[in-house]
Amino acid sequence: MSLTFADLFEFISGVRLAPGAANTPLGEFVVDSREVRTGDVFVALAGERVDGADYVPAAFERGAQLAVVADARRDVLARVKAQELRSDSLPYGNGAFVWFVPDPLVVLQQFATWWRNRYIGRVVGVTGSVGKTTTKELIAQVLGVRGPVLKTAGNRNNAIGVPLTLLRMTERHRFSVLEMGMDRLGEIEMYCQWARPHIGVVTLIGPVHLEKLGSMENIALAKSELIRALPPAAEGGVAVLNADDPRVVAMASLTHARVLLYGLASNADVRATDITSHGLDGVSFRLHYGAASLPVHLKLLGRHSVHTALSAAAVALSQGYQMEEVVQGLGDEPTQLRLVVAHGPYGSLVLDDCYNASPESTIAALNLLEDIDGDMPRIAVLGDMLELGDAEQPGHEEVGCRAALVADLIVCVGERSRHTARAARECGAAADAVQHVADNMEAVALLRKKVNERSVILVKGSRGMHMEEIVAALGGFDD
């Protein structure tokens, strides 16, 4: 089961072509012309600043065999050597085609749903305010002990990324693991209508997108849409819920699926004891499920990674995997880490965790900073955390207090981080150990003055703060 031109034509026309007719395999569906490879399908989406239709010629030059274009941009056909794909005529030859549709994004979503309905594997949906991507990666890693698993590429967890992932499903994949993000009510419900997940995983409810959703209760309600969409237990539905978050545990009452709780709580079905952080060498713990228990060494960093491992273990165990298989999968080298260890000045270690930030994830990163062995100075470079709504000030204050107990130098970047700096001083940090700067360049200039020996430097902030600029600059310091 791999997508072919015959499948596409059946979706368009309702007519199934005879075996062998138009049986050309379709490559991947892509929305960025720079990512097109030979045989791919380019979906020309219109954005706020650019219109994908303007890049159709470039997509064909890179080897696309089909472009999906809005009806309003029929001018494209005159600029490319391609045939128009129509529902009332068979595709012919091996040339390129342009398929004109009312709305390319809607058609992408509809075709992905049609294709998902032909998929016979099991679908895992993953959501939560923190840790979705790492959880998705580790679930796929553990399930992959038994064979190929499809997973969301990167963090393509939105109305474009979810259908793109569904269209990559093939018969090789016994499982598909889909990350589902959201910033409004009803969004995850829509993804579930397309993906029809059998298994739903919720990591944690935190004040991410609080500015848009208005309350923690609304965030929990939005995340629970995944759990409410699951089939009943008799049809293979499984809800995997964090036992240590009361808002997540409460979702158990919203589903007829089988519920598996994971965490450190005594009532968790899949739980961990004897947790030991080994700094940059990972974390170890004892995994318990029923009467069985086995030791695990996880190569992810920080104690907070134990919850990620437990969620992955719960998914696999719910699907009949043996404990030994789970431990094997958890012990493999992770395929993707959000937190990356880079080199800094004077042989320093830079903990690059600047992909995104919330109070929970920043405190977890500070906990890792504390766990690093040795007597090297610890430096926390903390940027603004965005979209926290009413939790903005208390969230930054909580981070500041934790940083005061962990770091020898705290550099707070951005307007919101004034709260972080003030709280760090109020919680005991020396006045000269806390510095506030307006932007990344000021942070780099300050670090050039302050870092004069081997240190451990954590860089953490919301994606919109572009703190990778600081990481790149640290790598370029002269020793």
Beta strands, then each sheet from edge to edge (+ up, - down):
strand 1: 29-30
strand 2: 41-43
strand 3: 66-70
strand 4: 82-84
strand 5: 96-101
strand 6: 122-127
strand 7: 149-151
strand 8: 175-179
strand 9: 199-202
strand 10: 238-242
strand 11: 258-263
strand 12: 270-277
strand 13: 283-289
strand 14: 292-298
strand 15: 340-343
strand 16: 349-353
strand 17: 378-383
strand 18: 409-413
strand 19: 434-437
strand 20: 456-460
sheet 1: 1+ 2+ 3+ 5+ 4+
sheet 2: 7+ 8+ 6+ 9+ 10+ 11+ 12+ 13- 14+
sheet 3: 15+ 16- 20- 17- 18- 19-
end
